[in-house]
Amino acid sequence: MNDNSMDRRTFCLDMGRLVGGLAVLSSAPWLHGCTEESIAGIGKEVARIGMIGVGSRGQYHMHNLQGIPHARIVALCDTYPVNLEAAHALCPDAKTYSDYRALLEDPEIDGVVISTPLYNHAVITLDAMAAGKHVFCEKSMALTMDECKSVYDAYMASDRVLFYGMQRMYDPKYIEGVQRIREGLIGDVVGMRCHWFRNADWRRPVPSPELEQSINWRLYRAYSGGLMTELATHQLEVCNWVAGKVPVECVGMGDIVYWKDGREVYDSVNVTYRYSDGRKICYESLISNKYNGLEEQVLGKKGTADLSKSFYYLEDDNEISGMRHLMDDIRKGVFAAVPSAGPSWRPEYKGEYVPHQLASEVLGVNAGQSMVSAMHDGSDLAMSAFCTSCINGERAANIVEEAYSSTMLCLLGNQAMDEGRLVRFPEEYKIPYLKF
Ligand SMILES: NC(=O)c1ccc[n+]([C@@H]2O[C@H](COP(=O)([O-])OP(=O)(O)OC[C@H]3O[C@@H](n4cnc5c(N)ncnc54)[C@H](O)[C@@H]3O)[C@@H](O)[C@H]2O)c1
């Protein structure tokens, strides 16, 4: 343990205090690893963790792991010496490796945390499970649909624990928000709108030109699926969690609108996904304007919930009368002539939107504007749950399946944009878990 160590109970989700209480465990069964009972069950045992990839996200995970009493980082691996040295400075007692296969041979390691670029997630995950290690891999699952299927099949054939870095699944404000939506808070869910807007080039400084692709891997197609696999993957998972199913098809448009700097991935994406019942997810992401920030809006017949900001709005709050609406419009000069369509005429907008808090506590992170490097956004709980699973060998329900489906949707979105056509979820990649 070190200076940021906390009591094990810090890593329990207090189900009694969450809105929806124990019902949460049936709609989010992966949270069993965070219950008091589960954490008490591991006694004083500690999971010995090897880090593979210790760049930005890997070091963030190290920080979280160093605060988890039932975790100890025992080994670090990175192919880039600068990052390996920086990580070693954070954790001087850990062994260091430049080849992850050598790290996997170390019998002192129970589980590995993979925070490498997307293109090698699948191969390292497969090798790690084959070497008998439990695995926490960052999202997304893999760069291709075939790789996703290989990882899923290997997981099903193995007894190893596998987690993915989808921290919203462990974030109390999402857990409560999804639960309340499922319990009918905003009426029938009729659609979803998600977006993630930033205004930055996504580039990192490169000390020498031959390192361009390995450092700026996000920008190149051999390494990355761009905005879809980096950002959309989190948000599409949330949509499926709310809907309890997976879209059947999508269409989209992707372009490089602003950052014409040699990158290969789109800097502007719009993808519409359709569920079998006709409901849609409108997904949009742009990295040259941040006015709209980050939102995950669930549209219900009675109201709208924004899971990222943890607010909801009801359609009936402050509803203005049709006559008042008409008078307002006339005063504002909206109409050249007075429209009067008799009793069928209804106001088209609300007088004022009144936000209500969605989760029981104020759990917003950066006022919902950015989740990046956010503290207590579920990443620490997810890592704690992984370490608990490394000790007791119990798999967390549904995580692999959720990672599989959200990654597949990102890859389908990219395919729809690349090919400019409607793409259906391919039969050969349907797994039994998925409901359409
Ligand atoms: N869950 C989240 O919110 C979140 C946030 C940020 C990043 N991520 C994910 O984390 C992963 C890493 O992102 P990042 O921003 O830390 O990238 P990064 O470039 O900062 O770090 C990746 C590191 O992996 C190393 N690496 C590459 N190949 C390797 C190999 N074969 N063996 C060992 N090390 C290897 C690189 O040298 C680098 O140090 C990505 O999959 C990204 O999508 C997730």
The ligand as an SDF file (V2000), in Angstrom:
LIG
                    3D

 44 48  0  0  0  0  0  0  0  0999 V2000
  -11.5760    4.4250  -20.9890 N   0  0  0  0  0  0  0  0  0  0  0  0
  -11.2120    5.6670  -21.2930 C   0  0  0  0  0  0  0  0  0  0  0  0
  -11.9000    6.6330  -20.9980 O   0  0  0  0  0  0  0  0  0  0  0  0
   -9.9290    5.8950  -22.0260 C   0  0  0  0  0  0  0  0  0  0  0  0
   -9.3230    7.1510  -21.9950 C   0  0  0  0  0  0  0  0  0  0  0  0
   -8.1200    7.3140  -22.6890 C   0  0  0  0  0  0  0  0  0  0  0  0
   -7.5770    6.2640  -23.3970 C   0  0  0  0  0  0  0  0  0  0  0  0
   -8.2120    5.0620  -23.4140 N   0  0  0  0  0  0  0  0  0  0  0  0
   -7.6540    3.9260  -24.1710 C   0  0  0  0  0  0  0  0  0  0  0  0
   -6.4050    3.5620  -23.6320 O   0  0  0  0  0  0  0  0  0  0  0  0
   -5.5710    3.0580  -24.6650 C   0  0  0  0  0  0  0  0  0  0  0  0
   -4.2520    3.8200  -24.6480 C   0  0  0  0  0  0  0  0  0  0  0  0
   -4.5060    5.1850  -24.8880 O   0  0  0  0  0  0  0  0  0  0  0  0
   -3.4260    6.2710  -24.4460 P   0  0  0  0  0  0  0  0  0  0  0  0
   -4.0330    7.5870  -24.6260 O   0  0  0  0  0  0  0  0  0  0  0  0
   -2.8840    5.9140  -23.1160 O   0  0  0  0  0  0  0  0  0  0  0  0
   -2.3110    6.0460  -25.5430 O   0  0  0  0  0  0  0  0  0  0  0  0
   -0.7570    6.3480  -25.3690 P   0  0  0  0  0  0  0  0  0  0  0  0
   -0.1920    6.4330  -26.7320 O   0  0  0  0  0  0  0  0  0  0  0  0
   -0.5690    7.4960  -24.4380 O   0  0  0  0  0  0  0  0  0  0  0  0
   -0.1980    5.0630  -24.6360 O   0  0  0  0  0  0  0  0  0  0  0  0
   -0.1180    3.8210  -25.2620 C   0  0  0  0  0  0  0  0  0  0  0  0
    1.1760    3.1750  -24.8000 C   0  0  0  0  0  0  0  0  0  0  0  0
    1.2030    1.8300  -25.2490 O   0  0  0  0  0  0  0  0  0  0  0  0
    2.5630    1.5690  -25.6310 C   0  0  0  0  0  0  0  0  0  0  0  0
    2.6010    0.3900  -26.4870 N   0  0  0  0  0  0  0  0  0  0  0  0
    2.2480    0.2920  -27.7970 C   0  0  0  0  0  0  0  0  0  0  0  0
    2.4210   -0.9760  -28.2120 N   0  0  0  0  0  0  0  0  0  0  0  0
    2.8840   -1.6790  -27.1560 C   0  0  0  0  0  0  0  0  0  0  0  0
    3.2460   -3.0320  -26.9610 C   0  0  0  0  0  0  0  0  0  0  0  0
    3.1680   -3.9380  -27.9440 N   0  0  0  0  0  0  0  0  0  0  0  0
    3.6790   -3.4180  -25.7450 N   0  0  0  0  0  0  0  0  0  0  0  0
    3.7790   -2.5280  -24.7400 C   0  0  0  0  0  0  0  0  0  0  0  0
    3.4560   -1.2360  -24.8560 N   0  0  0  0  0  0  0  0  0  0  0  0
    2.9910   -0.8190  -26.0600 C   0  0  0  0  0  0  0  0  0  0  0  0
    3.0100    2.8460  -26.2870 C   0  0  0  0  0  0  0  0  0  0  0  0
    4.4020    2.9190  -26.3780 O   0  0  0  0  0  0  0  0  0  0  0  0
    2.4150    3.8820  -25.3380 C   0  0  0  0  0  0  0  0  0  0  0  0
    3.2810    4.1810  -24.2720 O   0  0  0  0  0  0  0  0  0  0  0  0
   -6.3470    3.2060  -25.9550 C   0  0  0  0  0  0  0  0  0  0  0  0
   -6.9880    2.0130  -26.2700 O   0  0  0  0  0  0  0  0  0  0  0  0
   -7.3960    4.2570  -25.6170 C   0  0  0  0  0  0  0  0  0  0  0  0
   -8.5760    4.1360  -26.3830 O   0  0  0  0  0  0  0  0  0  0  0  0
   -9.3600    4.8660  -22.7330 C   0  0  0  0  0  0  0  0  0  0  0  0
  1  2  1  0
  2  3  2  0
  2  4  1  0
  4  5  1  0
  4 44  2  0
  5  6  2  0
  6  7  1  0
  7  8  2  0
  8  9  1  0
  8 44  1  0
  9 10  1  0
  9 42  1  0
 10 11  1  0
 11 12  1  0
 11 40  1  0
 12 13  1  0
 13 14  1  0
 14 15  2  0
 14 16  1  0
 14 17  1  0
 17 18  1  0
 18 19  2  0
 18 20  1  0
 18 21  1  0
 21 22  1  0
 22 23  1  0
 23 24  1  0
 23 38  1  0
 24 25  1  0
 25 26  1  0
 25 36  1  0
 26 27  1  0
 26 35  1  0
 27 28  2  0
 28 29  1  0
 29 30  1  0
 29 35  2  0
 30 31  1  0
 30 32  2  0
 32 33  1  0
 33 34  2  0
 34 35  1  0
 36 37  1  0
 36 38  1  0
 38 39  1  0
 40 41  1  0
 40 42  1  0
 42 43  1  0
M  CHG  2   8   1  16  -1
M  END
$$$$
